[in-house]
Amino acid sequence: MGSPWLLGRGPGKDRAPLDLGAFDPVEASDIEAMLSAVSAGVGDLASRLSWRLNPLVQRCVPARAIEAAPGPFAARLRFADGTAVVVKSAVPGDVGVLALAMRRGSVRPAACMTDSDGGIRLVFSWPGWHRDLSLRVLGLDQPD
Protein backbone atom coordinates (compact mmCIF):
# COMPACT_ATOMS: atom_id res chain seq x y z
CA MET A 1 0.00 0.00 0.00
CA GLY A 2 1.19 3.57 -0.60
CA SER A 3 2.04 6.22 1.94
CA PRO A 4 -0.47 6.82 4.75
CA TRP A 5 -2.85 9.71 4.23
CA LEU A 6 -3.00 12.36 6.90
CA LEU A 7 -6.21 13.69 8.36
CA GLY A 8 -6.48 17.11 9.97
CA ARG A 9 -8.68 20.13 10.36
CA GLY A 10 -6.69 22.47 8.13
CA PRO A 11 -3.22 23.45 6.96
CA GLY A 12 -0.54 23.25 9.60
CA LYS A 13 -2.76 21.41 12.13
CA ASP A 14 -1.76 18.22 13.90
CA ARG A 15 -2.63 15.32 11.67
CA ALA A 16 -3.15 11.64 12.35
CA PRO A 17 -2.43 9.00 9.70
CA LEU A 18 -5.48 7.43 8.11
CA ASP A 19 -5.42 3.66 8.70
CA LEU A 20 -6.73 1.96 5.57
CA GLY A 21 -6.16 -1.49 7.09
CA ALA A 22 -9.77 -1.68 8.30
CA PHE A 23 -11.00 -1.65 4.69
CA ASP A 24 -11.10 -4.42 2.13
CA PRO A 25 -7.87 -4.21 0.05
CA VAL A 26 -9.87 -3.39 -3.09
CA GLU A 27 -11.74 -0.59 -1.27
CA ALA A 28 -8.47 0.67 0.24
CA SER A 29 -6.86 0.95 -3.21
CA ASP A 30 -9.96 2.81 -4.50
CA ILE A 31 -9.80 5.19 -1.55
CA GLU A 32 -6.08 5.74 -2.09
CA ALA A 33 -6.70 6.51 -5.78
CA MET A 34 -9.42 9.03 -4.89
CA LEU A 35 -7.19 10.73 -2.30
CA SER A 36 -4.37 10.95 -4.86
CA ALA A 37 -6.74 12.63 -7.32
CA VAL A 38 -7.78 15.13 -4.65
CA SER A 39 -4.14 15.88 -3.80
CA ALA A 40 -3.35 16.46 -7.47
CA GLY A 41 -6.36 18.78 -7.76
CA VAL A 42 -5.16 20.92 -4.86
CA GLY A 43 -1.83 21.52 -6.59
CA ASP A 44 -3.66 22.30 -9.80
CA LEU A 45 -5.84 24.85 -7.97
CA ALA A 46 -2.75 26.63 -6.65
CA SER A 47 -1.20 26.86 -10.12
CA ARG A 48 -4.48 28.14 -11.61
CA LEU A 49 -4.82 30.76 -8.87
CA SER A 50 -1.23 31.86 -9.37
CA TRP A 51 -1.76 32.06 -13.14
CA ARG A 52 -4.86 34.20 -12.59
CA LEU A 53 -3.43 36.51 -9.89
CA ASN A 54 0.06 37.22 -11.25
CA PRO A 55 -1.28 39.65 -13.89
CA LEU A 56 -2.89 41.68 -11.07
CA VAL A 57 0.55 42.12 -9.55
CA GLN A 58 2.26 42.82 -12.89
CA ARG A 59 -0.33 45.43 -13.91
CA CYS A 60 -0.54 46.93 -10.38
CA VAL A 61 -4.34 46.54 -10.26
CA PRO A 62 -5.56 48.17 -7.02
CA ALA A 63 -7.85 46.47 -4.53
CA ARG A 64 -11.18 48.34 -4.39
CA ALA A 65 -13.39 46.64 -1.79
CA ILE A 66 -13.35 44.19 1.09
CA GLU A 67 -16.55 42.60 2.30
CA ALA A 68 -17.68 39.62 4.32
CA ALA A 69 -17.45 36.24 2.61
CA PRO A 70 -19.65 33.21 3.21
CA GLY A 71 -17.22 31.42 5.49
CA PRO A 72 -15.68 31.80 8.93
CA PHE A 73 -12.87 34.35 9.17
CA ALA A 74 -12.87 34.91 5.40
CA ALA A 75 -13.32 38.06 3.34
CA ARG A 76 -14.08 38.81 -0.30
CA LEU A 77 -11.47 41.08 -1.89
CA ARG A 78 -12.44 42.85 -5.11
CA PHE A 79 -10.01 44.44 -7.54
CA ALA A 80 -10.48 47.30 -9.99
CA ASP A 81 -10.49 44.96 -13.01
CA GLY A 82 -13.45 42.97 -11.60
CA THR A 83 -11.44 40.07 -10.19
CA ALA A 84 -12.81 38.86 -6.85
CA VAL A 85 -11.06 36.44 -4.49
CA VAL A 86 -11.84 34.96 -1.10
CA VAL A 87 -9.00 35.55 1.38
CA LYS A 88 -8.02 34.86 4.97
CA SER A 89 -5.43 36.75 6.96
CA ALA A 90 -2.38 35.02 8.41
CA VAL A 91 -2.30 37.52 11.27
CA PRO A 92 -5.59 38.37 13.02
CA GLY A 93 -6.69 41.87 12.06
CA ASP A 94 -4.76 42.14 8.80
CA VAL A 95 -7.95 42.28 6.73
CA GLY A 96 -9.04 45.28 8.81
CA VAL A 97 -5.64 46.93 8.36
CA LEU A 98 -5.93 46.47 4.60
CA ALA A 99 -9.47 47.90 4.62
CA LEU A 100 -8.25 50.98 6.49
CA ALA A 101 -5.34 51.44 4.06
CA MET A 102 -7.77 51.18 1.13
CA ARG A 103 -9.88 53.99 2.64
CA ARG A 104 -6.80 56.21 2.81
CA GLY A 105 -5.48 55.52 -0.68
CA SER A 106 -4.79 53.08 -3.45
CA VAL A 107 -3.43 49.70 -2.35
CA ARG A 108 -1.91 47.37 -4.91
CA PRO A 109 -0.64 43.80 -4.57
CA ALA A 110 3.16 43.69 -4.44
CA ALA A 111 3.58 39.94 -4.95
CA CYS A 112 1.77 36.67 -5.52
CA MET A 113 3.59 33.72 -3.99
CA THR A 114 3.20 30.09 -3.01
CA ASP A 115 3.51 29.45 0.72
CA SER A 116 5.03 26.42 2.45
CA ASP A 117 1.64 24.63 2.53
CA GLY A 118 1.24 24.98 -1.24
CA GLY A 119 -1.36 27.74 -0.92
CA ILE A 120 -1.29 31.08 -2.69
CA ARG A 121 -0.66 34.36 -0.88
CA LEU A 122 -1.15 37.91 -2.07
CA VAL A 123 1.29 40.32 -0.47
CA PHE A 124 0.38 44.00 -0.15
CA SER A 125 2.58 46.95 0.75
CA TRP A 126 2.04 50.68 0.49
CA PRO A 127 3.92 53.88 1.30
CA GLY A 128 4.06 54.69 4.98
CA TRP A 129 3.54 51.08 6.09
CA HIS A 130 6.48 49.39 7.80
CA ARG A 131 5.78 45.76 6.84
CA ASP A 132 4.22 43.61 4.15
CA LEU A 133 0.71 42.34 4.67
CA SER A 134 0.02 38.80 3.46
CA LEU A 135 -3.39 37.29 2.76
CA ARG A 136 -3.97 33.63 1.90
CA VAL A 137 -6.15 33.24 -1.20
CA LEU A 138 -8.75 30.51 -0.73
CA GLY A 139 -10.14 30.79 -4.25
CA LEU A 140 -11.72 32.94 -6.89
CA ASP A 141 -15.16 34.40 -6.34
CA GLN A 142 -17.80 35.73 -8.70
CA PRO A 143 -18.19 39.49 -8.85
CA ASP A 144 -21.74 40.65 -8.16
Backbone as CSV, one residue per row, in Angstrom:
resi,resn,N_x,N_y,N_z,CA_x,CA_y,CA_z,C_x,C_y,C_z
1,MET,0.845,-1.167,0.000,0.000,0.000,0.000,0.893,1.232,0.000
2,GLY,0.419,2.336,-0.506,1.188,3.570,-0.605,1.370,4.241,0.737
3,SER,1.796,5.474,0.710,2.037,6.220,1.937,0.717,6.493,2.665
4,PRO,0.766,6.566,4.008,-0.467,6.820,4.751,-0.958,8.243,4.511
5,TRP,-2.248,8.389,4.423,-2.849,9.708,4.234,-3.048,10.343,5.581
6,LEU,-2.891,11.646,5.641,-2.996,12.363,6.897,-4.329,13.095,6.975
7,LEU,-4.966,12.980,8.117,-6.214,13.687,8.359,-5.945,14.835,9.307
8,GLY,-6.606,15.964,9.093,-6.482,17.110,9.970,-7.616,18.067,9.737
9,ARG,-7.605,19.157,10.475,-8.678,20.132,10.364,-8.237,21.375,9.618
10,GLY,-7.142,21.338,8.917,-6.691,22.475,8.131,-5.191,22.474,8.005
11,PRO,-4.669,23.400,7.172,-3.224,23.449,6.955,-2.470,23.731,8.245
12,GLY,-1.400,23.005,8.458,-0.544,23.252,9.604,-1.066,22.665,10.907
13,LYS,-2.198,21.998,10.908,-2.762,21.413,12.127,-2.129,20.052,12.363
14,ASP,-2.238,19.570,13.612,-1.762,18.222,13.901,-2.599,17.231,13.109
15,ARG,-1.934,16.275,12.529,-2.629,15.325,11.669,-2.318,13.903,12.106
16,ALA,-3.310,13.056,12.014,-3.146,11.643,12.347,-3.219,10.831,11.065
17,PRO,-2.363,9.803,10.915,-2.426,9.001,9.698,-3.756,8.259,9.594
18,LEU,-4.255,8.159,8.383,-5.481,7.427,8.107,-5.112,5.955,7.936
19,ASP,-5.695,5.095,8.767,-5.415,3.660,8.699,-6.392,3.026,7.723
20,LEU,-5.891,2.604,6.570,-6.735,1.959,5.570,-6.791,0.451,5.763
21,GLY,-6.168,-0.051,6.847,-6.160,-1.492,7.092,-7.525,-2.052,7.441
22,ALA,-8.437,-1.219,7.922,-9.772,-1.677,8.301,-10.658,-1.916,7.079
23,PHE,-10.214,-1.504,5.911,-10.997,-1.653,4.686,-10.548,-2.891,3.912
24,ASP,-11.431,-3.365,3.078,-11.102,-4.417,2.132,-9.969,-3.883,1.235
25,PRO,-8.980,-4.696,0.868,-7.866,-4.206,0.045,-8.309,-3.531,-1.257
26,VAL,-9.375,-4.011,-1.865,-9.874,-3.386,-3.094,-10.426,-1.989,-2.785
27,GLU,-11.193,-1.894,-1.673,-11.735,-0.593,-1.273,-10.604,0.358,-0.892
28,ALA,-9.598,-0.168,-0.179,-8.474,0.665,0.237,-7.740,1.237,-0.973
29,SER,-7.545,0.435,-2.014,-6.862,0.950,-3.210,-7.730,1.993,-3.916
30,ASP,-9.063,1.797,-3.911,-9.957,2.805,-4.499,-9.895,4.110,-3.720
31,ILE,-9.882,3.989,-2.393,-9.800,5.194,-1.550,-8.475,5.903,-1.784
32,GLU,-7.397,5.149,-1.857,-6.079,5.744,-2.086,-6.036,6.465,-3.439
33,ALA,-6.652,5.874,-4.458,-6.696,6.511,-5.780,-7.495,7.813,-5.730
34,MET,-8.612,7.802,-5.002,-9.415,9.034,-4.887,-8.653,10.122,-4.138
35,LEU,-7.967,9.743,-3.057,-7.195,10.732,-2.300,-6.045,11.293,-3.137
36,SER,-5.436,10.470,-3.966,-4.374,10.951,-4.856,-4.915,11.961,-5.858
37,ALA,-6.117,11.697,-6.374,-6.736,12.629,-7.317,-7.042,13.955,-6.641
38,VAL,-7.498,13.901,-5.391,-7.783,15.134,-4.652,-6.498,15.914,-4.424
39,SER,-5.429,15.219,-4.021,-4.138,15.884,-3.800,-3.630,16.550,-5.071
40,ALA,-3.779,15.883,-6.192,-3.350,16.463,-7.470,-4.190,17.683,-7.802
41,GLY,-5.473,17.649,-7.490,-6.355,18.782,-7.764,-6.016,20.000,-6.941
42,VAL,-5.546,19.795,-5.704,-5.158,20.924,-4.857,-3.969,21.646,-5.467
43,GLY,-2.981,20.902,-5.933,-1.826,21.518,-6.587,-2.233,22.249,-7.851
44,ASP,-3.172,21.666,-8.580,-3.660,22.298,-9.798,-4.385,23.605,-9.477
45,LEU,-5.144,23.626,-8.387,-5.840,24.848,-7.973,-4.844,25.961,-7.680
46,ALA,-3.757,25.627,-6.969,-2.749,26.633,-6.651,-2.112,27.201,-7.913
47,SER,-1.821,26.356,-8.892,-1.205,26.858,-10.118,-2.194,27.716,-10.916
48,ARG,-3.480,27.328,-10.912,-4.479,28.144,-11.614,-4.683,29.485,-10.927
49,LEU,-4.688,29.496,-9.594,-4.815,30.762,-8.869,-3.620,31.667,-9.150
50,SER,-2.442,31.087,-9.098,-1.235,31.863,-9.369,-1.263,32.432,-10.784
51,TRP,-1.669,31.614,-11.748,-1.756,32.064,-13.144,-2.740,33.218,-13.280
52,ARG,-3.820,33.182,-12.515,-4.860,34.203,-12.594,-4.489,35.478,-11.841
53,LEU,-3.723,35.362,-10.740,-3.429,36.512,-9.893,-2.133,37.229,-10.250
54,ASN,-1.190,36.552,-10.878,0.063,37.219,-11.246,-0.136,38.440,-12.139
55,PRO,-1.064,38.422,-13.101,-1.283,39.646,-13.886,-1.767,40.836,-13.048
56,LEU,-2.482,40.577,-11.954,-2.893,41.677,-11.073,-1.667,42.375,-10.488
57,VAL,-0.681,41.571,-10.106,0.549,42.121,-9.547,1.341,42.847,-10.634
58,GLN,1.480,42.229,-11.804,2.262,42.823,-12.889,1.665,44.138,-13.377
59,ARG,0.335,44.216,-13.423,-0.335,45.426,-13.906,-0.656,46.411,-12.787
60,CYS,-0.296,46.065,-11.544,-0.536,46.927,-10.375,-2.018,47.291,-10.235
61,VAL,-2.891,46.309,-10.369,-4.336,46.542,-10.257,-4.677,46.762,-8.786
62,PRO,-5.275,47.896,-8.431,-5.565,48.165,-7.018,-6.765,47.374,-6.498
63,ALA,-6.704,47.060,-5.207,-7.854,46.465,-4.526,-8.864,47.587,-4.298
64,ARG,-10.151,47.307,-4.493,-11.179,48.343,-4.389,-12.163,48.131,-3.258
65,ALA,-12.398,46.883,-2.840,-13.391,46.644,-1.789,-13.074,45.367,-1.028
66,ILE,-13.417,45.379,0.248,-13.351,44.188,1.088,-14.719,44.051,1.739
67,GLU,-15.251,42.836,1.674,-16.549,42.597,2.301,-16.569,41.189,2.883
68,ALA,-17.559,40.930,3.695,-17.683,39.615,4.321,-17.889,38.536,3.260
69,ALA,-17.301,37.393,3.507,-17.455,36.242,2.609,-18.246,35.169,3.334
70,PRO,-18.866,34.280,2.578,-19.651,33.215,3.215,-18.767,32.110,3.787
71,GLY,-18.080,32.405,4.846,-17.219,31.423,5.492,-16.613,32.044,6.733
72,PRO,-16.238,31.241,7.701,-15.678,31.795,8.932,-14.307,32.431,8.705
73,PHE,-14.144,33.617,9.214,-12.872,34.346,9.175,-12.362,34.609,7.760
74,ALA,-13.256,34.661,6.792,-12.870,34.905,5.401,-13.462,36.230,4.936
75,ALA,-12.849,36.800,3.915,-13.320,38.056,3.340,-13.249,37.962,1.817
76,ARG,-14.097,38.718,1.169,-14.083,38.808,-0.297,-13.321,40.078,-0.643
77,LEU,-12.296,39.944,-1.458,-11.473,41.078,-1.886,-11.713,41.304,-3.365
78,ARG,-12.141,42.510,-3.715,-12.440,42.851,-5.110,-11.393,43.825,-5.642
79,PHE,-11.003,43.593,-6.890,-10.008,44.442,-7.536,-10.667,45.314,-8.599
80,ALA,-9.946,46.331,-9.037,-10.479,47.303,-9.988,-10.828,46.688,-11.339
81,ASP,-10.196,45.590,-11.710,-10.492,44.957,-13.006,-11.665,43.987,-12.935
82,GLY,-12.311,43.858,-11.763,-13.447,42.969,-11.602,-13.110,41.626,-10.993
83,THR,-11.841,41.319,-10.814,-11.444,40.067,-10.186,-11.865,40.090,-8.720
84,ALA,-12.423,38.986,-8.255,-12.815,38.858,-6.853,-12.239,37.555,-6.314
85,VAL,-11.631,37.619,-5.131,-11.056,36.441,-4.493,-11.524,36.372,-3.041
86,VAL,-11.547,35.161,-2.511,-11.837,34.960,-1.097,-10.494,34.780,-0.398
87,VAL,-10.284,35.545,0.685,-9.000,35.550,1.377,-9.184,35.355,2.877
88,LYS,-8.107,34.928,3.513,-8.017,34.860,4.973,-6.692,35.493,5.366
89,SER,-6.679,36.131,6.525,-5.426,36.745,6.964,-4.603,35.760,7.780
90,ALA,-3.297,35.855,7.637,-2.384,35.023,8.415,-2.293,35.555,9.840
91,VAL,-2.364,36.859,9.972,-2.303,37.521,11.274,-3.680,38.111,11.560
92,PRO,-4.270,37.808,12.716,-5.585,38.374,13.020,-5.575,39.906,12.903
93,GLY,-6.569,40.424,12.221,-6.691,41.869,12.063,-6.117,42.425,10.786
94,ASP,-5.379,41.627,10.026,-4.757,42.139,8.804,-5.781,42.563,7.753
95,VAL,-6.928,41.874,7.691,-7.950,42.281,6.725,-8.458,43.681,7.082
96,GLY,-8.629,43.948,8.364,-9.043,45.282,8.806,-7.992,46.338,8.506
97,VAL,-6.724,46.000,8.687,-5.638,46.931,8.362,-5.660,47.260,6.872
98,LEU,-5.865,46.234,6.036,-5.929,46.467,4.596,-7.135,47.341,4.238
99,ALA,-8.277,47.093,4.878,-9.471,47.902,4.619,-9.222,49.360,4.980
100,LEU,-8.563,49.616,6.090,-8.249,50.983,6.494,-7.291,51.640,5.499
101,ALA,-6.288,50.901,5.050,-5.342,51.435,4.060,-6.058,51.762,2.753
102,MET,-7.028,50.930,2.370,-7.771,51.181,1.130,-8.622,52.439,1.247
103,ARG,-9.108,52.749,2.445,-9.879,53.987,2.637,-8.996,55.219,2.496
104,ARG,-7.733,55.071,2.849,-6.798,56.208,2.814,-6.158,56.417,1.456
105,GLY,-6.121,55.386,0.621,-5.479,55.525,-0.682,-5.505,54.225,-1.460
106,SER,-4.828,54.239,-2.566,-4.788,53.081,-3.452,-3.805,52.038,-2.920
107,VAL,-4.272,50.798,-2.822,-3.428,49.699,-2.347,-3.364,48.653,-3.448
108,ARG,-2.135,48.316,-3.830,-1.912,47.366,-4.911,-1.158,46.145,-4.392
109,PRO,-1.409,44.979,-4.985,-0.639,43.802,-4.566,0.812,43.939,-5.029
110,ALA,1.731,43.596,-4.133,3.156,43.689,-4.444,3.713,42.366,-4.948
111,ALA,3.078,41.259,-4.549,3.576,39.941,-4.955,2.471,38.912,-4.824
112,CYS,2.624,37.854,-5.606,1.767,36.670,-5.516,2.724,35.508,-5.368
113,MET,2.616,34.774,-4.255,3.592,33.724,-3.995,2.931,32.468,-3.453
114,THR,3.644,31.367,-3.566,3.199,30.095,-3.012,3.814,29.947,-1.630
115,ASP,2.975,29.619,-0.631,3.505,29.453,0.718,3.968,28.017,0.957
116,SER,4.464,27.741,2.152,5.031,26.424,2.449,3.986,25.305,2.411
117,ASP,2.711,25.638,2.584,1.643,24.631,2.528,1.141,24.398,1.113
118,GLY,1.685,25.111,0.140,1.235,24.976,-1.241,0.098,25.917,-1.596
119,GLY,-0.314,26.756,-0.659,-1.362,27.743,-0.921,-0.804,28.990,-1.572
120,ILE,-1.697,29.841,-2.036,-1.293,31.082,-2.694,-1.514,32.247,-1.746
121,ARG,-0.564,33.149,-1.704,-0.658,34.360,-0.880,-0.497,35.589,-1.761
122,LEU,-1.329,36.583,-1.478,-1.152,37.906,-2.070,-0.493,38.778,-1.011
123,VAL,0.562,39.462,-1.386,1.292,40.323,-0.470,1.030,41.770,-0.878
124,PHE,0.657,42.589,0.096,0.383,44.000,-0.146,1.374,44.843,0.639
125,SER,1.779,45.950,0.040,2.582,46.950,0.751,2.214,48.305,0.169
126,TRP,2.387,49.342,0.951,2.042,50.682,0.492,2.911,51.688,1.230
127,PRO,3.066,52.859,0.676,3.919,53.877,1.299,3.441,54.208,2.711
128,GLY,4.384,54.345,3.609,4.064,54.687,4.981,3.770,53.484,5.867
129,TRP,3.798,52.294,5.314,3.541,51.077,6.086,4.853,50.353,6.258
130,HIS,5.160,49.924,7.466,6.476,49.388,7.796,6.672,47.897,7.516
131,ARG,5.625,47.195,7.116,5.783,45.761,6.842,4.855,45.345,5.709
132,ASP,5.123,44.167,5.159,4.223,43.609,4.149,3.036,42.957,4.840
133,LEU,1.916,42.972,4.169,0.708,42.341,4.673,0.374,41.196,3.732
134,SER,0.220,39.998,4.276,0.024,38.801,3.455,-1.349,38.203,3.731
135,LEU,-2.080,37.923,2.648,-3.389,37.289,2.762,-3.363,35.979,1.975
136,ARG,-3.875,34.921,2.580,-3.974,33.628,1.895,-5.209,33.631,1.009
137,VAL,-5.040,33.286,-0.261,-6.149,33.244,-1.203,-6.761,31.852,-1.152
138,LEU,-8.048,31.798,-0.806,-8.748,30.513,-0.727,-9.312,30.103,-2.081
139,GLY,-9.596,31.091,-2.920,-10.138,30.791,-4.248,-10.694,32.017,-4.905
140,LEU,-11.073,31.860,-6.159,-11.716,32.945,-6.890,-13.167,33.033,-6.473
141,ASP,-13.758,34.202,-6.662,-15.162,34.395,-6.343,-15.799,35.110,-7.517
142,GLN,-17.107,35.050,-7.609,-17.803,35.727,-8.695,-18.104,37.163,-8.304
143,PRO,-17.792,38.110,-9.157,-18.185,39.489,-8.855,-19.700,39.621,-8.985
144,ASP,-20.283,40.430,-8.110,-21.739,40.650,-8.158,-22.105,41.711,-9.168
